[in-house]
Amino acid sequence: MSVLVTSGELRNRIYDYCVESGPITLPFSRPCFGGLRYACMILSIEYTPLYLARTIVLLQPSDVERYHAVFYPNLQSCG
């Protein structure tokens, strides 16, 4: 059964389960569930905002600009 044919409520429960259990450190640790965002366009649209809002990411100062460019491309630069 495809996730896409399930109800929105059930998909939201699945998405809640698929949140990282602790902080991820970039670029070294590999996120467990981040790849779900790339499974298909609908999953990306539904899951990405939840994933980004709930995932704690630890970055080195030198990686902040690259992280913002990849995950938040529409934000203006602070510097």
Secondary structure by P-SEA (a helix, b strand, c coil): cccccccaaaaaaaaaaaccccccccccccccccccccccaaaaaccaaaaaacbbbbbcccaaaaaaaaccccccccc
